[in-house]
Amino acid sequence: MRRTLQQVEAVESRPCKICGSAAHLFDVVDFKKFCSQGDYYATGLSGIPIYYRKCESCGLIFTTGLDELDKEGFSEFVYNDDYVKYDPEYVEIRPRQNADFLDEFLSPLKSSVKALDYGSGNGLTASILASKGWNFHACDPISNPVEPSKDFSGFNVISAIEVFEHIPHPILGMEDMLRYAAADCLLIICTHATDDQLTNRRLDWWYAGPRNGHITLHSKTSLRLLFNKYGFSYASLNSSVHIGVRGNPPNPRTGHGLPTIRRITWKKIRRLLARHLVAK
């Protein structure tokens, strides 16, 4: 009897979701691989292969395996009642750490910031900051969607902490976030970049976890291209913290504009990160 092996996903290249260059098959993991510093498959296997591709130009690593899921689909298969088992710090520990970081980093701006925590999950980070007197709001495309309005727009600071790796379509996700942004805006984005993280051609990196919703893994180059596309200058502080500046938003150090952000804020941000921000 003649047998054939069925290809789960075509081997030819696909366009990169950021720059449009060729993205070839890179590796495959089981859907239940989650973000663990120990056993990636402690909860077993699902039998569902998730193929990741890597752009030969900007280095973006992404899967198309979940592209067909809508918000309800992600809620059913990823962000369901079991999600906390794969990310226990999501509920309270990490939101409190993020609130501490933002509270101190943005402290000179307390009277002038209108800020949004995008992809806020349960909204705890913004809630903590609001209780301390901040004009800080929250929205999440899945758990807390809102429509832009006169009152819910014009944010001059937007944070998105552990969000960009969850977005299946980066350009659409960026456009959704920027619907709420003011013309002059400071972005504070936290996601682990792939630079210097992949020691071989296998995707055995702990951060590549489809069960956590980590389906789009950025390089610093892919982030820079994405920021620049919408008029933001880009700088990375390290592999996990990335800053975007458009126009002349408030300066976290002086409370005024940011014409020299690269020169005057990096040292302070690094110091604050060492003390407060622990990215999962």
N, C-alpha and C positions, 0 to 999 in steps of 0.2 A: 504493500500500500504506500502510495506516495504521500508524503506529509510536507507541509509548508509552515514556516514560522511567520506569524502575522506581526507586522511592525505596529507597535503601539502608537508611535509618532513618526512622521516622515523625517528622513535623515537629512533632507536638503535644508539649507539655511532658511531662517526666517528673519524679517526685518527687526532690528533692535527697537525696543519700545521707547528709547530716548533719541538716538541719532539716526536710525534707519539703516545703519550698516548691517552687514551679514552677521547673524548670530547662529552659531553652530551648536549642535548637541554637545553638552559638557559632561553631565553625569545624571544619574537617576537615584532617587531615594524612595523609601516607602512613605506613604502619607502620614504615618504615625511617628515619624522621626520628629522629635521635639527638642527644644533648646535646653540641653543638659550638659553640664561639664563632666558628667559621668557617662552612664549608659543612655545613648540616644533612643534606644528601643526598649526601655524598661517596661513599657506597657504592651509590648508585643508588636506584631505586624498586622497591617490591614489587608495586604495583598493588592493595594492600589499604588501603582508606580507613578511617581511625579518626576517628570523629566525637566531638567534645567538646561538652559542655553546660555552661552556666553558671547557677548558682542566682541568681535575682533578689533573694534575701534575704540569704544569708550569703556569697555570692560564690564558693562552691566551684566549681571547674571539674573536670569528670570525664568519662570515657568509659564507656559500657556495652559497648563493643566487645569487651572481653576478659572480661566478667563470667562467661561460661560456662566459662572455663578452670579446671580444677582444678590441684592442685600439679604433677601430671605434665604437664599442658598448658603451664603456665608454664615448666617445666624444658625442655620440647621447643622452644617457640617464642621464649622470651625469655632465660631463664637457661641457655642451652646453651653449647657449647664456643666459639661465636663471640662470646659476651657480652663477653669481655675486649677484643675489637677496638673495641667501642663505649664501654668504660669501663676503660681500661688502668690507671688509678690505683686501681681497686677491689682489686687483688690485694695490694699492699703499701704503696704511698705513703700513701693516705688512712687505712688502719687505724693506721699508725704516727703520723700527725698526730693522729688522734683519741685515741690512747693518751697522747700527750704532754699534750694538753689536759686530759683527765680526771685524769691523774696529778697535775698541779699544782692544778687546780681543787678536787679533793676531798682534797688532801693532809692537812688537819687531821683527817680522818675515818678515817684508814687503819686504826685499830684497831676501829672501830665499824661500818664500812660492810659490808653484804652486798649486792653490786651485780650487776646483770644487764645485759649488752649485748644488747638484743633486735634481731632482724633483723641478726645479726652477720656474715652471709656466711660467710667462711672461718674466722671466730673469732679472727683474729689480734689484734685490739684487746684482747680479754679475755685472750688468752694472754700478751701482752706485760705487761699489768698484773699478772697472776698471777705472772709471773716476778719482778716487783718486790715481791712480798709482799702484794699485794692479794687480798681475798676477792672476786674478780671472775669471773663465769661468762658463758657465751654460749649463745644459742639462736637458731635461725632457722627460721621456719615451713616453709621449702622445703629448705634445705641441711642443717639440723641441728635437726630437730624433737625435742622432748622432751615428756613428760607431767608435769604438776605432781605433786610428791610432797612428803613431809615434808621431805626434804633440798633439793628444788629448788622452793622457794617462800619467801614471806616476805622478798622483797628490798626493802630500804628505799631503794635508789637504782636506777632503771632508765634507761639511756640507749638512745635509738633514733636513730642518726645516719644520715641519708639513707635513711629507711625509710618514712615516712608517705606519700610520693609514690608508692610502689610498691604500696600496699594498695588493692585494687579495692573492698572494702567496708569503709569506715573504722570503722563502729561495731563490726562483727564483729572487725576487726583490733585495735581498742582493747581489746575484751573479752578477746581471746586474750592480749594482752600483760599485762593486769592480773590474769590468773589467777595470775601469779607474784609479784604485788605484796603488800607488807605493808600493814596498815591505815594506817600513817604512812609516806608515800612521797614521794620527790622524783623528778620526771621531768625528764630533759634531752633535749629533742627538737630535732633539726636537720632542717629542710626549708625550702626557699625559698618564702616566701609570695608570692602574686600582687600584693599591695598595691604600687601605683606601678610595677609592672613591665610592664603592658599599656598601651601608649601608643595603641593603636587597637583596633578590634574584630577584628583578625586574631591568631591564635595563633602569631605568629612569634617568640615568646620561646624562647631557647635551651634553657630548662629543660623545656619541653614535648616530651619525646622518648619516644614509645611503644616504640621499639626498646631503650631503656634500662629500660623498665618504668615510666616516669614517666606514670602514667595517672590520678592523683588529685592535683590542684594546689590546695593550701589557701590560703585567705586567713587573716588573723589572726582574723577574726570566726568563720570555720568552726572553727578550732582552739580558740578560746575556748569555743564551744558544745560541742565534743566533750569538752574537759577538764572543763567544768562538769557535764556529764551524769553524770560518774563521781566527783563530789565534789572535783575539783581546782581550786584557784584557778589563774589563768593570767596570765602576763606574757611579753611578747616583748622581747628585748634589741635585736633588729634584724630585718631581713626573713628571717633564716635560723635564728635560735636562739630557742627557746621553752622556758619553764620552767613546770612544773606542781607544785603543792604540795598534798598532802592530809594532814590531821592535823598532826603535829609531828615531821617527820623530822629527821635530823641537819643541822646548818648547815655548809656548806662553809667558812665563815670561822672559826667558833668551835669547831666540834665538838659543839655542843649543839643544842637545838631551833631551829625556824625560825619563831617567831611574828612576826618582823618581817623576813621575807625580802626584801620589796620595798625596804626602806630600807637594808639593810646589805650586800647582795651584788651589786647591779647594777654598781657601779663596778668591782669586782674582776673580774667576769665579762667586762665589755667589754675590760678591759686584757689579760686572758688570751686572749680571742678574737683580738685584734689580733696577738698573738704566736704563737699556735699553730694555731687552727682555720681550715683552708682548705676550705670546703665545695665540693664539685664540683657 
